[in-house]
Amino acid sequence: MPCSLILSLHLMRFPKPESRTVERRRETRRQRRLTAAVREAVVKRDPRCRVCGIVFCGAVRAELHHLQFRSQGGATTTQNTLLLCRACHHGQIHAHRIRLILEDPAVGADGVVTTTTIGGPE
């Protein structure tokens, strides 16, 4: 039997263990995944944009916004997510024109959320 074939068979029977980095990535993906239960709860709680109040319909689509960004370890839970229209989500929040403020951080997005202008004339 050729040496390369023996090595291939050996690697198939004894695969290389996954690194800790790969394990962490998989765990992070699981945490970021939007479950049906969270989606339903957020849609029921937020029938309209939490910033401008426009009602979501076929013409106005809802976008999920994380209060603590996923890149900073924010989980995809009802307390950390809310629904916004595209104009408010990208045109206001991610453009750094307004900031969302939680009235009660203990309940997160399930409670009252207000906005404040960033920069602006003083």
Residue pairs with C-beta under 8 A, 6 or more apart in sequence:
31 75
31 76
32 70
32 75
32 76
33 76
34 64
34 76
35 76
38 76
38 77
38 78
38 81
41 78
42 64
42 78
42 81
42 82
42 83
43 62
43 83
45 78
45 110
46 62
46 82
46 83
47 55
47 56
48 54
48 55
48 56
49 56
49 60
49 62
49 83
49 84
49 85
49 88
50 82
50 83
50 84
50 100
50 109
50 113
51 84
51 85
51 88
51 92
51 93
51 98
51 100
51 115
52 85
52 87
52 88
54 60
54 85
56 62
56 83
56 85
60 85
61 85
61 86
62 83
62 84
62 85
63 83
63 84
63 85
63 86
63 89
63 90
64 76
64 81
64 82
64 83
65 81
65 82
65 83
65 84
65 89
65 93
65 100
66 74
66 76
66 80
66 81
67 74
67 80
67 81
67 82
67 100
67 102
67 108
67 109
68 74
68 75
68 80
70 76
74 80
77 108
78 108
78 109
78 110
79 107
79 108
79 109
79 110
80 108
80 109
81 109
82 100
82 109
82 113
84 93
88 98
91 97
92 98
93 99
93 100
96 118
96 119
97 117
97 118
97 119
98 115
98 116
98 117
98 118
99 115
99 116
99 118
100 113
100 114
100 115
101 113
101 114
101 115
101 116
102 108
102 109
102 111
102 112
102 113
103 111
103 112
103 113
103 114
104 111
104 112
